Amino acid sequence: MPEKERVALPGRWVSIDPGDRHVGFATWVGERCLAAVELTPDQCVKTIEELIARETLDFIVYEKFALYAWNEKSMAGNEFLTSQLIGVFKYLASRGRVPLAGQFASQHKRIYKMGWFKDMTVADKRQLPWWGHGDHAKDAWVIGQWFKRERGWELS
């Protein structure tokens, strides 16, 4: 299979794993992840607002939220706070003219099954920017890795 042509990555971007209580938030410069942490939804919104106000945000990548038939009953009465959060940062991005892209979890979670990730030792994983910051931070990092992969960049 021919190698995918590389598409330029944004200069300064974030990848977000939105949630109703915990939000994974990873910051990137080009292909390099600087940090991946867990924030509250309020902290996430404030951070996006600040980055846009300082004109230091070129792109937002996030995990889309979808309601599937198999979990429809368990979501009865839910306020869908995750969807509301996504709406807020879509609005902020629109106002600040920051492009964004969403991807479903089924896309980027494939990384966890790929050899390069499965074969990593704990010592290797401890060197990654999300280590020690929770599962949402790890997912935010994976969302960014998939974004890079889709643009022809190697996973790292």
PAPA-212868 format. One record per residue: residue number from 1; residue in one letter; y, x, z of N, C-alpha, C, O in turn. Coordinates in Angstrom, 1 decimal. Atoms other than C-alpha are relative to their C-alpha. Layout:
NODE|NUM|a|Y|X|Z|Y|X|Z|Y|X|Z|Y|X|Z
...
END
This chain:
NODE|1|m|-1.2|0.8|0.0|0.0|0.0|0.0|1.2|0.9|0.0|1.3|1.8|0.8
NODE|2|p|-1.2|-0.9|0.0|3.4|1.5|-0.9|0.8|-0.2|1.2|0.9|-1.2|1.9
NODE|3|e|-0.8|0.0|-1.2|5.7|2.4|1.9|1.2|-0.9|-0.3|1.8|-0.9|-1.4
NODE|4|k|-1.1|0.9|0.0|8.4|-0.1|2.6|1.3|0.8|-0.1|1.5|1.8|0.6
NODE|5|e|-1.3|-0.7|0.1|11.9|1.0|1.5|0.8|-0.3|1.3|0.9|-1.4|1.8
NODE|6|r|-0.9|0.1|-1.2|14.2|1.6|4.5|1.3|-0.7|-0.3|1.9|-0.5|-1.3
NODE|7|v|-1.3|0.7|0.0|17.1|-0.7|5.1|0.8|0.5|1.1|0.2|0.7|2.2
NODE|8|a|-0.9|-0.6|-1.1|20.0|0.7|7.1|-0.1|-0.9|1.2|0.0|-2.2|1.1
NODE|9|l|-0.1|0.7|-1.2|20.0|-0.3|10.7|1.4|-0.2|0.5|2.3|0.7|0.1
NODE|10|p|-1.4|0.1|-0.5|23.1|-1.6|12.4|0.3|1.2|0.9|-0.6|1.9|1.5
NODE|11|g|-0.4|-1.2|-0.9|25.1|1.1|14.3|-0.2|-0.3|1.5|-0.9|0.5|2.1
NODE|12|r|0.2|0.3|-1.4|25.2|-0.6|17.7|-0.5|-1.5|0.1|0.2|-2.4|-0.4
NODE|13|w|0.7|1.3|0.0|22.9|-3.6|18.3|-0.8|-0.2|1.3|-1.1|0.7|2.0
NODE|14|v|0.8|0.3|-1.2|21.0|-5.4|21.0|-1.2|-0.9|-0.5|-1.1|-1.6|-1.5
NODE|15|s|1.1|0.9|0.3|17.6|-7.1|21.0|-0.2|-0.7|1.4|-0.2|-0.1|2.4
NODE|16|i|0.0|0.8|-1.1|17.1|-9.9|23.4|-1.2|-0.9|0.1|-1.6|-1.5|-0.9
NODE|17|d|1.1|0.9|-0.3|14.1|-11.7|25.0|0.6|-1.1|0.9|0.6|-0.9|2.2
NODE|18|p|-0.7|1.0|-0.9|15.9|-14.9|26.3|-1.0|-0.7|0.9|-2.2|-0.9|0.5
NODE|19|g|0.8|0.8|-1.0|14.6|-16.8|29.3|0.9|-0.8|0.8|2.1|-0.6|0.9
NODE|20|d|-0.8|0.8|-0.8|15.7|-19.4|31.7|0.5|0.7|1.3|1.5|0.3|1.9
NODE|21|r|-0.4|-0.7|-1.2|15.8|-17.0|34.7|0.1|1.5|-0.2|0.9|2.2|0.4
NODE|22|h|0.1|-1.5|0.3|15.0|-13.5|33.3|0.2|0.2|-1.5|-0.4|-0.5|-2.3
NODE|23|v|-0.3|-0.3|1.5|16.4|-12.1|30.0|-0.2|1.5|-0.2|0.4|2.3|0.5
NODE|24|g|0.1|-1.4|0.4|15.2|-8.9|28.5|1.1|0.4|-1.0|1.4|-0.4|-1.9
NODE|25|f|-1.2|-0.4|0.8|18.1|-7.0|27.0|-0.1|1.5|-0.3|-0.1|2.3|0.6
NODE|26|a|0.1|-1.5|0.4|17.8|-3.7|25.0|1.2|0.3|-0.8|1.6|-0.4|-1.7
NODE|27|t|-1.2|-0.5|0.8|20.7|-1.7|23.6|-0.5|1.1|-0.9|-1.3|1.9|-0.5
NODE|28|w|0.4|-1.0|1.0|20.3|0.4|20.5|1.2|0.6|-0.7|2.3|0.0|-0.8
NODE|29|v|-0.9|-0.7|0.9|22.3|2.9|18.5|-0.9|0.5|-1.2|-1.7|1.4|-1.0
NODE|30|g|0.9|-0.3|1.1|20.7|3.0|15.1|-1.4|-0.2|0.3|-1.8|-1.3|0.8
NODE|31|e|1.4|0.2|-0.2|17.0|3.6|15.5|-0.4|0.3|1.5|-1.5|0.1|1.9
NODE|32|r|0.3|-0.5|-1.4|17.3|4.8|19.2|0.3|-1.1|1.0|1.4|-1.6|1.1
NODE|33|c|-0.3|1.0|-1.2|16.9|2.4|22.2|0.5|0.8|1.1|-0.1|1.8|1.6
NODE|34|l|-0.7|-0.7|-1.1|19.3|3.6|24.9|-0.5|-0.5|1.3|-0.7|0.2|2.3
NODE|35|a|0.4|0.5|-1.3|18.1|1.2|27.6|-0.6|-1.4|-0.3|-0.2|-2.1|-1.2
NODE|36|a|0.6|1.4|0.1|16.0|-2.0|28.1|-0.2|-0.4|1.5|-0.8|0.2|2.3
NODE|37|v|0.0|0.5|-1.4|16.5|-4.0|31.3|-0.2|-1.5|0.0|-0.2|-2.2|-1.0
NODE|38|e|0.0|1.5|-0.2|16.2|-7.5|32.8|1.3|-0.4|0.6|1.8|0.3|1.5
NODE|39|l|-1.2|0.6|-0.5|19.3|-9.5|33.3|-0.2|-1.5|0.3|-1.2|-2.1|0.0
NODE|40|t|0.0|1.4|-0.2|20.1|-13.0|34.5|0.6|-0.6|-1.3|1.3|0.1|-2.0
NODE|41|p|-0.7|0.5|1.1|21.2|-15.4|31.8|1.5|0.2|0.0|2.1|0.5|-1.0
NODE|42|d|-1.5|-0.2|-0.1|24.8|-15.2|33.1|0.4|1.4|-0.3|1.4|1.7|-1.0
NODE|43|q|-0.3|-1.4|0.3|24.7|-11.4|33.0|-0.1|0.3|-1.5|0.7|1.0|-2.0
NODE|44|c|0.2|-0.1|1.5|23.4|-11.6|29.4|1.2|-0.5|-0.7|1.8|0.2|-1.6
NODE|45|v|-1.1|0.5|0.7|26.2|-13.8|28.3|1.3|0.8|0.3|2.0|1.1|-0.7
NODE|46|k|-1.2|-0.9|-0.3|28.9|-11.7|30.1|-0.1|1.3|-0.8|0.9|1.8|-1.2
NODE|47|t|0.1|-1.3|0.8|27.5|-8.5|28.5|0.3|-0.2|-1.4|1.0|0.6|-2.0
NODE|48|i|-0.3|0.2|1.5|27.5|-10.0|25.0|1.5|-0.2|-0.2|2.1|0.3|-1.1
NODE|49|e|-1.5|0.3|0.1|31.1|-11.3|25.6|0.8|1.3|0.0|1.7|1.5|-0.8
NODE|50|e|-0.7|-1.3|-0.1|32.2|-7.8|26.7|-0.2|0.9|-1.2|0.8|1.5|-1.7
NODE|51|l|0.3|-0.8|1.1|30.5|-6.0|23.9|0.8|-0.5|-1.3|1.3|0.3|-2.0
NODE|52|i|-0.8|0.6|1.2|32.1|-8.4|21.3|1.5|0.3|0.2|2.1|0.7|-0.8
NODE|53|a|-1.4|-0.2|-0.3|35.5|-8.1|23.0|0.4|1.4|-0.3|1.5|1.7|-0.8
NODE|54|r|-0.3|-1.4|0.3|35.3|-4.3|22.8|-0.3|0.5|-1.4|-0.1|1.6|-1.7
NODE|55|e|0.4|-0.3|1.4|34.1|-4.5|19.2|-1.0|1.1|0.0|-0.9|2.0|-0.9
NODE|56|t|1.0|-1.0|0.0|31.1|-2.4|20.1|-1.4|-0.6|-0.2|-2.4|-0.1|0.3
NODE|57|l|1.2|0.7|0.3|28.4|-4.8|18.9|0.0|-0.4|-1.5|0.8|-1.1|-1.9
NODE|58|d|0.1|0.3|1.4|27.3|-4.9|15.3|-1.1|-1.0|-0.4|-1.1|-1.5|-1.5
NODE|59|f|1.1|0.8|0.4|24.2|-7.0|15.4|-0.8|-0.5|1.3|-0.9|0.2|2.3
NODE|60|i|0.9|0.5|-1.1|22.0|-9.2|17.7|-1.3|-0.5|-0.6|-1.3|-1.2|-1.6
NODE|61|v|1.3|0.5|0.4|18.3|-9.7|17.3|-0.6|-0.7|1.3|-0.5|-0.2|2.4
NODE|62|y|0.5|0.8|-1.2|16.6|-12.3|19.6|-1.4|-0.7|-0.4|-1.7|-0.9|-1.5
NODE|63|e|1.2|0.8|0.2|13.3|-14.1|20.1|0.4|-1.5|-0.1|1.0|-2.0|0.8
NODE|64|k|-0.3|1.4|0.2|13.5|-17.6|18.8|-0.9|-0.8|1.0|-1.9|-0.4|1.5
NODE|65|f|0.7|0.9|-0.8|12.4|-20.5|21.0|-0.6|-1.2|-0.8|0.2|-1.7|-1.6
NODE|66|a|0.6|1.1|0.7|10.0|-23.1|19.7|-0.9|-0.8|1.0|-1.6|-0.2|1.8
NODE|67|l|0.9|0.9|-0.8|8.2|-26.1|21.3|-1.2|-0.3|-0.9|-1.1|-0.8|-2.0
NODE|68|y|1.2|0.2|0.8|4.6|-26.2|20.1|-0.8|-1.2|0.6|-0.6|-1.5|1.8
NODE|69|a|0.8|1.2|-0.4|2.3|-29.3|20.3|-0.9|0.3|1.2|-1.0|-0.6|2.0
NODE|70|w|0.9|-0.3|-1.1|-0.1|-27.6|22.6|0.6|0.1|1.4|0.0|0.0|2.4
NODE|71|n|-0.6|0.0|-1.4|2.5|-27.2|25.4|1.1|-1.1|0.1|1.9|-1.0|1.0
NODE|72|e|-1.0|1.1|0.0|4.5|-30.4|24.6|0.0|-0.7|1.4|1.1|-1.0|1.9
NODE|73|k|0.1|0.7|-1.2|3.3|-32.2|27.7|0.5|0.8|1.2|1.2|0.2|2.1
NODE|74|s|-0.5|-0.8|-1.2|4.0|-29.3|30.1|1.5|0.2|0.0|2.1|0.6|1.0
NODE|75|m|-1.5|-0.2|0.2|7.6|-29.2|28.8|0.7|-1.3|0.3|2.0|-1.3|0.2
NODE|76|a|-0.7|1.3|-0.2|8.3|-32.9|29.6|1.0|0.2|1.2|0.7|0.8|2.2
NODE|77|g|-1.0|-0.1|-1.0|11.5|-33.1|31.6|0.8|1.3|0.0|1.7|1.5|0.8
NODE|78|n|-0.6|-1.3|0.0|12.5|-29.5|30.8|1.4|-0.1|-0.6|1.6|-0.8|-1.6
NODE|79|e|-1.4|-0.1|0.5|16.2|-28.8|30.2|0.2|1.0|-1.1|1.2|1.1|-1.7
NODE|80|f|0.0|-1.0|1.1|15.3|-26.1|27.7|1.2|1.0|0.2|2.0|1.2|-0.7
NODE|81|l|-1.0|-0.9|-0.3|17.6|-23.6|29.3|0.0|1.3|-0.9|1.0|1.8|-1.2
NODE|82|t|0.1|-1.1|0.9|16.3|-20.8|27.1|0.7|-0.4|-1.4|1.4|0.5|-1.9
NODE|83|s|-0.7|0.4|1.2|17.4|-22.8|24.0|1.5|0.0|0.2|2.3|0.3|-0.7
NODE|84|q|-1.5|0.1|-0.2|20.8|-23.4|25.6|0.6|1.4|0.0|1.7|1.7|-0.6
NODE|85|l|-0.4|-1.4|0.0|21.1|-19.6|26.2|0.1|0.5|-1.4|1.1|1.2|-1.8
NODE|86|i|-0.1|-0.4|1.4|20.3|-18.9|22.6|1.2|-0.6|-0.7|1.9|0.1|-1.5
NODE|87|g|-1.1|0.6|0.5|22.9|-21.4|21.6|1.3|0.7|0.4|2.2|0.8|-0.4
NODE|88|v|-1.2|-0.7|-0.5|25.5|-19.6|23.7|0.2|1.3|-0.7|1.3|1.6|-1.2
NODE|89|f|-0.3|-1.3|0.7|25.0|-16.2|22.2|0.1|-0.2|-1.5|0.7|0.7|-2.2
NODE|90|k|-0.3|0.3|1.4|24.8|-17.7|18.7|1.4|-0.4|-0.2|2.1|0.1|-1.2
NODE|91|y|-1.4|0.3|0.0|28.2|-19.2|19.4|0.9|1.2|0.1|1.8|1.4|-0.7
NODE|92|l|-0.8|-1.2|-0.2|29.6|-16.0|20.7|-0.1|0.9|-1.2|1.0|1.5|-1.6
NODE|93|a|0.2|-0.8|1.1|28.2|-14.1|17.8|0.8|-0.5|-1.2|1.5|0.2|-1.9
NODE|94|s|-0.8|0.6|1.0|29.8|-16.5|15.4|1.5|0.2|0.1|2.2|0.5|-0.8
NODE|95|r|-1.5|-0.2|-0.2|33.2|-16.3|17.0|0.4|1.4|-0.2|1.5|1.7|-0.6
NODE|96|g|-0.3|-1.5|0.1|33.0|-12.5|17.1|-0.4|0.6|-1.3|-0.2|1.8|-1.5
NODE|97|r|0.4|-0.5|1.4|31.7|-12.3|13.5|-1.1|1.1|0.1|-1.1|2.0|-0.6
NODE|98|v|1.1|-0.9|-0.1|28.6|-10.5|14.7|-1.3|-0.7|-0.6|-1.7|-1.7|-0.1
NODE|99|p|1.2|0.6|0.6|25.5|-11.2|12.5|-1.2|0.1|1.0|-1.2|0.9|1.9
NODE|100|l|1.1|0.0|-0.8|22.3|-12.1|14.2|-1.2|-0.5|-0.7|-1.1|-1.1|-1.8
NODE|101|a|1.3|0.4|0.6|18.6|-12.7|13.4|-1.0|-0.3|1.1|-1.0|0.4|2.1
NODE|102|g|1.0|0.4|-1.0|15.9|-14.4|15.3|-1.4|0.2|-0.6|-1.6|0.2|-1.8
NODE|103|q|1.3|-0.2|0.4|12.2|-13.8|15.2|-0.9|-0.7|1.0|-0.6|-0.7|2.2
NODE|104|f|0.9|0.7|-0.9|9.3|-15.8|16.6|-0.9|1.0|0.8|-1.2|2.1|0.2
NODE|105|a|0.8|-0.9|-0.8|7.2|-14.2|19.4|-1.3|0.4|-0.8|-1.7|1.6|-0.6
NODE|106|s|1.3|-0.4|0.7|4.1|-14.3|17.1|0.2|1.1|-1.0|-0.7|1.8|-1.3
NODE|107|q|-0.2|-1.1|0.8|5.8|-11.8|14.9|0.0|1.3|0.7|-0.9|2.2|0.5
NODE|108|h|-0.1|-1.3|-0.6|6.8|-9.0|17.2|-1.1|0.3|1.1|-1.3|1.5|1.4
NODE|109|k|1.1|-0.3|-1.0|4.0|-9.4|19.8|-1.2|0.6|-0.6|-2.1|1.1|0.1
NODE|110|r|1.0|-0.8|0.6|1.7|-8.0|17.2|0.0|1.5|0.3|-1.1|2.1|0.3
NODE|111|i|-0.2|-1.4|-0.3|3.0|-4.6|18.2|-1.0|0.3|1.2|-1.6|1.4|1.2
NODE|112|y|0.9|-0.3|-1.2|0.9|-4.9|21.5|-1.4|0.2|-0.4|-2.2|0.8|0.3
NODE|113|k|1.4|-0.1|0.5|-2.3|-5.0|19.4|-0.1|1.2|-1.0|-1.2|1.5|-1.4
NODE|114|m|0.0|-1.1|1.0|-1.3|-2.1|17.1|-0.5|1.3|0.7|-0.2|1.5|1.9
NODE|115|g|0.6|-1.2|-0.5|-3.1|1.2|17.6|1.0|0.9|0.7|0.7|1.4|1.8
NODE|116|w|-0.9|-1.0|-0.6|0.0|3.3|18.3|0.4|-0.4|1.4|0.7|0.4|2.3
NODE|117|f|-0.4|0.5|-1.3|0.9|1.1|21.3|-1.2|0.0|0.9|-1.1|0.4|2.1
NODE|118|k|1.2|0.1|-0.9|-2.6|0.4|22.6|-0.5|1.4|0.4|-1.1|1.5|1.5
NODE|119|d|0.5|-1.3|-0.2|-3.4|4.1|22.4|0.9|0.8|1.0|0.5|1.9|1.4
NODE|120|m|-0.9|-0.8|-0.9|-0.5|5.2|24.6|-0.5|0.0|1.4|-1.1|-0.9|1.9
NODE|121|t|0.4|-0.1|-1.4|-1.3|6.5|28.0|1.1|-0.5|0.9|2.3|-0.8|0.5
NODE|122|v|-1.1|0.4|-0.9|0.6|5.4|31.1|1.1|1.0|0.1|2.3|0.6|0.2
NODE|123|a|-1.0|-1.0|0.0|2.3|8.7|31.1|1.0|-0.1|-1.2|2.2|0.1|-1.1
NODE|124|d|-0.8|0.2|1.2|3.5|8.0|27.5|1.0|-1.2|0.2|2.2|-1.1|-0.1
NODE|125|k|-0.8|1.2|-0.1|4.7|4.5|28.4|1.1|0.2|1.1|2.2|-0.4|1.0
NODE|126|r|-1.0|-0.2|-1.0|6.6|5.8|31.4|1.3|0.7|-0.6|2.3|0.7|0.0
NODE|127|q|-1.2|-0.7|0.6|8.9|7.7|29.0|0.8|-1.0|-0.8|1.9|-0.7|-1.3
NODE|128|l|-0.7|1.1|0.8|9.9|4.4|27.2|1.1|-0.6|0.9|1.0|-0.7|2.1
NODE|129|p|-1.1|0.5|-0.7|13.2|2.9|28.1|-0.2|-1.3|0.9|0.7|-1.5|1.7
NODE|130|w|0.3|1.2|-0.8|11.7|-0.3|29.5|-0.8|0.2|1.3|-0.8|-0.7|2.1
NODE|131|w|0.9|-0.2|-1.1|9.4|1.3|32.0|0.7|-0.2|1.3|1.7|0.3|1.6
NODE|132|g|-0.5|0.2|-1.3|10.0|0.0|35.5|1.0|-1.1|0.0|1.6|-1.4|1.1
NODE|133|h|-1.1|1.1|0.0|12.4|-2.8|34.4|-0.6|-1.4|-0.3|0.2|-2.3|-0.5
NODE|134|g|0.6|1.4|0.2|9.9|-5.7|33.9|-0.5|-0.3|-1.4|-0.1|0.4|-2.3
NODE|135|d|0.6|0.4|1.3|8.0|-7.5|31.2|1.1|-0.5|-1.0|0.9|-0.3|-2.2
NODE|136|h|-1.0|0.5|1.0|11.1|-9.1|29.7|0.8|1.2|-0.6|1.1|1.1|-1.8
NODE|137|a|-0.6|-1.2|0.5|12.7|-5.6|29.3|-0.9|0.6|-1.1|-0.5|1.0|-2.2
NODE|138|k|1.0|-0.5|1.0|9.5|-4.5|27.5|0.0|-0.9|-1.3|0.0|-0.4|-2.4
NODE|139|d|0.0|0.9|1.1|9.6|-7.6|25.3|1.3|0.2|-0.9|1.2|0.2|-2.1
NODE|140|a|-1.3|-0.3|0.7|13.3|-6.9|24.4|-0.2|1.2|-0.9|0.3|1.3|-2.0
NODE|141|w|0.2|-1.2|0.8|12.3|-3.4|23.3|-0.9|-0.2|-1.2|-0.7|0.3|-2.2
NODE|142|v|0.9|0.3|1.0|9.4|-4.8|21.3|0.7|-0.8|-1.1|0.4|-0.5|-2.3
NODE|143|i|-0.7|0.7|1.0|11.7|-7.2|19.5|0.8|0.9|-0.8|0.9|0.8|-2.1
NODE|144|g|-0.7|-1.0|0.8|13.9|-4.3|18.5|-0.9|0.9|-0.8|-0.5|1.2|-2.0
NODE|145|q|0.9|-0.8|0.8|10.9|-2.3|17.4|-0.4|-0.7|-1.2|-0.5|-0.2|-2.3
NODE|146|w|0.4|0.8|1.1|9.8|-5.1|15.2|1.1|-0.1|-1.1|0.9|-0.1|-2.3
NODE|147|f|-1.2|0.1|0.8|13.3|-5.5|13.8|0.1|1.3|-0.9|0.3|1.3|-2.1
NODE|148|k|0.0|-1.2|0.8|13.1|-1.8|12.8|-1.1|0.1|-1.0|-0.9|0.4|-2.1
NODE|149|r|1.2|0.0|0.9|9.6|-2.2|11.3|0.3|-0.8|-1.2|-0.1|-0.4|-2.3
NODE|150|e|-0.2|0.9|1.1|10.7|-5.1|9.2|1.0|0.6|-1.0|1.1|0.2|-2.1
NODE|151|r|-1.0|-0.7|0.9|13.4|-2.8|7.7|-0.5|1.4|-0.5|0.3|2.2|-1.0
NODE|152|g|0.6|-1.2|0.5|11.0|0.0|6.9|0.0|1.2|0.8|-0.3|2.3|0.4
NODE|153|w|-0.1|-1.1|-0.9|11.5|2.2|9.9|-1.3|0.1|0.8|-2.0|-0.9|1.1
NODE|154|e|1.2|-0.2|-0.8|8.6|3.7|11.9|0.2|-0.5|1.4|1.3|-0.4|1.9
NODE|155|l|0.0|0.4|-1.4|7.8|2.4|15.3|0.1|1.2|0.8|-0.6|2.2|0.6
NODE|156|s|-0.1|-1.2|-0.8|8.8|4.8|18.0|0.3|-0.5|1.5|0.4|0.4|2.3
END
